[in-house]
Amino acid sequence: MVLLQRKVIILGAGNFAEEILDVAKESGFHDIACFVEGIDREQCGKEIAGIPIIWINELAKFDTSYSLICGIGSPKRKNIIEQALQYKLEFINVIHPSARISSTVQMGKGLIISAGTIVAAGGSLGNHVLINRAVLIGHHVSIGDFVTVSPGANIGGSSSVGEGTYIGMGAIVLDHISIGRNVIVGAGAVVTKDVPDNVQVMGIPARITKELS
């Protein structure tokens, strides 16, 4: 339980960061030092829920008694995470107490797993994965680094999701499907066949609607 006593800094200063604040507190992390802004300096000096917002380079003044949580929902959070890593602070995992994660799942660092999520046996979750509310992930599923899985999505067993991919709200991925890197799966899509890298898919069944750079 020592980890829960650590002081915590939340990257991001938008509405989603406030949601992550709630998840962190409900998960036992109550000593929240500040939020971190890396895009809009005008946000600095303001507060979220009475907690100050600072500019990212101010992380240099914090020692290793502080840990980091990322409160940015987009896969673009990779940029601010990479900036923050230079300050040698540790990213911690935040797992809501109502989530059910099999003890056989391999987990990276910097995970956010929100309320009502279930992750079945034998899978793996990479670094800085965000799994939002009420997500279902089947057995032996591999989730790459910086993946976002939006509320209510359902990923079937023995599937894989590549680095930086975004799974939209309520999307369904059938068993034994491979989704590539940097893919956007639209809200409510039903993925019935493998998806290559760098595309957007939408619809039922999901079809490629756009090539992504």
N, C-alpha and C positions, 0 to 999 in steps of 0.2 A: 504493500500500500504506500510505500515511500514515494513512488512516482506521482500519485495523486496530490501530494503535498507540494509539488513543484510549481513555481511561478510560470505563467503561460502568457505568450504573446500571440495574437491572432493576425496573420497576414490578410490584408484586405480591409476595406472600410465601407462596403456597400451593404445593401439590405440582406444579402446572403450571409455576410459576415456576422450579422446580428443573429441569424438563425443558428449559425455554428456556435455562437456564444451560448445559446440555450442548450445545444447538444453537449457542449463541453461541461457546462454546469451540471446537467442531469447525469453526466458520466463521472462526476466527482471532482472536476477541475474548477475550483472556485476562485483561485487567486489569479485573476486576469489582469495583467499589467497595462496593456494597451492594444490598440489596433494599429496596423501598419499600412500606409498608403504609398504606392509607388508610381502613380500616374498623375494625379491631380493634387498639386501642392496646396491648393486652396482648402482642401479638406483638413489639413493639419491644423491643430489647435482646437478643432471641434471635438465633440464627444459622441459616443454611441452608448446608450444606457449608462451614462455617467462615467464611461471609460474613455480616456483621451486617445486621439488619433495622432500618430507621429509619422514623420517621413522615413523612408526605408534606410537611409544612411545613418539614422540615429540608433540602429541596431548595434552599432559599434560600441556603444556605452554599456551594453548588457553583458554580464558574465554568464558562465555555463550553468548557473543555478536557474536560468530561464530556459524554457522550451518553446518550440514553435508549433503552431497549428495553422494550416492554410484554410482561410475562409473565403475562397474564390471558387465559384461553381464551374466556370468555363475551363476547358483543357488549356486555355492560354495561361492558366495559373503557373504553368511550367516556367515562364519567364521570371516571375517574381520569386518563385521558389529558388531558382538558380542564382538570382541576385542575393537572396537571403543566406544561401549556403556559404557564401564567402565569409560570413561573420561567425562561423564555427559553432552555431547554436544547433541543438538537436531537435529534429522533428519527431513528434510523438504520435502515437495512434490514439484516436478517440473513437470508442465503440460504445454506442448507447446501450444501457443495461437491458433494454427490451430486445436487442438483436440476438440472434441465435447463430453462432459461428461454430462449425465443427472444429473439434480440437485437432483434426488431421489437416486443416487448411494451413498452408504456408503463407505467412503475411510479411510484407515489406514494411517500410517506415512511412510515416506521414499519412496513414490511412484515416479517413473519416467514414464511419459506418453509422448511419442514422437509425431512427426508431423503426422497429418492426421488420427489419431485414433478416433473411435467412440465407445462410451460405452452407451448402451441403458438403459432404465428405470429399476429401481427396483433391481439392482444388488449390489454386494459388492466387494471391492478390499481390500485385506489384507495388512499387513505391508510389506514394501520393495518389492513390486511387480514392475517388469519392463515390460512395454508394449511398444514395439518398433514401428517403422513407419507403418502407414496405416493398423493397426489392427482393425478388426470389432468384437465387443463383443455384443451379443444380450441381450434382456431383461431378467431380473431376473437370471443373471449368477453370481455364487459365485466363486471368485478367492482367493485361500489361500495365506498365507504368503510366501514370497520368490519365487513366481512363475515368470518365464520368458516366455513372449509371443513374439515370433520373428516376423520380418516384414511380413506383408501380411497375417497373420493367421486370420481365421474366426471362431469364437466360437458361435454356435447356442444358441438360447434362452433356459432358464430354465436348463442350464447345470451347472456343478460344476467341478472345477479343484483343486486338493489337494495341500497341502503345498510342496514347493520345486520342483514342476514339471516344466519341460521345454517343451514348445510347439514350434516345429521347424518352419522354414520359410515356409509360404504358406500352412501350415496345415489347414485342415477343421475338425471341430468337429460339428456333427449334433446336432439338438435340443434334449434336455432331456437326455443328456449323462453325466455320472459321471466318471471322471478320478481321479484315486487315488493319493496318496502322492508319491513324488520322482519318478515320471514317466518321461521318455523321449519319446516324440512324434516326430518321424522323419519328416524332411522337406518334404512337399507335401503329407503327409499321410492324409487319410480320415477316421476319427474315426466314426464308425457306431454303436458301442455297448460299454457298460461300460468297463472300464479298471481298473484292480486291482492295488494295491500299488506295487512300486519297480520293474517295468518292463519297457522294451523298446518296443514300437510298431512302425511299419513301413508299408508302402504300401497302396494300394487301393483295397479293404478295409483294414484298419490297422489291423495287426496281431502281436501277441507277438513274438518278435525275440530274446529276451534275458531277463534273470532274473538279476536284479540288487541287489547288496548287500546293 
